[in-house]
Amino acid sequence: MKRIISFFLLILPVCVLAQETPLKVMTFNIRYDNQGDGVNQWSNRKEKVADLIRKYDPDIIGVQEALHNQMEDLGGAL
């Protein structure tokens, strides 16, 4: 995984320079799915997270603290 990230970071400037239009990149700490979060648990936030991502319409998005089920939810919503 570290090699993939390193490769991406090396190739990204080349890709950006080759683009005629801007590349929109977004990073988002979506917070892991914790059932103990009460009203802030993932099932109550996932649509708002998807709405925000749709609003900014990034070309590339990186997420932090995401669990597999959260990525599946976002994949289905987006």
C-alpha positions as CSV (number, residue, x, y, z in Angstrom):
1,M,0.0,0.0,0.0
2,K,2.8,2.4,0.8
3,R,4.3,1.9,-2.6
4,I,1.0,2.6,-4.3
5,I,0.6,5.8,-2.3
6,S,4.2,6.8,-3.1
7,F,3.7,6.1,-6.8
8,F,0.5,8.2,-6.8
9,L,2.3,11.1,-5.1
10,L,5.0,10.9,-7.7
11,I,2.7,10.7,-10.7
12,L,0.1,13.2,-9.5
13,P,2.1,16.4,-10.5
14,V,2.6,15.0,-14.0
15,C,-1.1,14.3,-14.3
16,V,-2.0,17.7,-13.1
17,L,0.4,19.4,-15.5
18,A,-1.0,17.4,-18.4
19,Q,-4.6,18.5,-17.6
20,E,-6.1,21.5,-19.3
21,T,-8.7,21.7,-16.6
22,P,-8.1,21.9,-12.8
23,L,-8.1,18.7,-10.9
24,K,-10.3,18.8,-7.8
25,V,-8.9,16.8,-4.8
26,M,-10.8,16.3,-1.5
27,T,-9.9,14.7,1.7
28,F,-12.5,13.9,4.3
29,N,-12.3,12.3,7.8
30,I,-15.6,10.6,7.8
31,R,-15.1,9.0,11.2
32,Y,-15.3,5.3,11.7
33,D,-18.6,3.5,12.2
34,N,-19.1,3.4,15.9
35,Q,-22.5,2.2,17.2
36,G,-21.7,4.0,20.5
37,D,-21.8,7.4,18.8
38,G,-25.6,7.7,19.5
39,V,-27.1,10.3,17.1
40,N,-23.7,10.7,15.4
41,Q,-23.4,7.1,14.3
42,W,-22.7,6.3,10.7
43,S,-26.3,5.3,9.8
44,N,-27.4,8.9,10.7
45,R,-24.4,10.6,8.9
46,K,-23.9,8.6,5.7
47,E,-26.4,10.6,3.5
48,K,-25.0,13.9,4.8
49,V,-21.4,12.8,3.9
50,A,-22.5,11.6,0.5
51,D,-24.4,15.0,-0.1
52,L,-21.3,16.9,0.9
53,I,-19.1,14.9,-1.5
54,R,-21.6,15.4,-4.3
55,K,-21.7,19.1,-3.6
56,Y,-18.0,19.6,-4.1
57,D,-17.8,17.0,-6.9
58,P,-14.1,16.1,-6.5
59,D,-12.2,14.2,-9.1
60,I,-10.2,12.4,-6.4
61,I,-11.2,11.9,-2.8
62,G,-9.2,10.4,0.1
63,V,-10.9,9.4,3.3
64,Q,-9.7,8.8,6.8
65,E,-11.1,6.4,9.4
66,A,-13.3,4.7,6.8
67,L,-14.3,1.1,7.4
68,H,-15.2,-1.3,4.5
69,N,-19.0,-1.0,5.1
70,Q,-18.7,2.8,5.0
71,M,-16.9,2.7,1.7
72,E,-19.6,0.4,0.3
73,D,-22.3,2.8,1.5
74,L,-20.5,5.7,-0.2
75,G,-19.9,3.7,-3.3
76,G,-23.6,3.0,-3.6
77,A,-24.7,6.5,-2.8
78,L,-22.3,8.2,-5.2
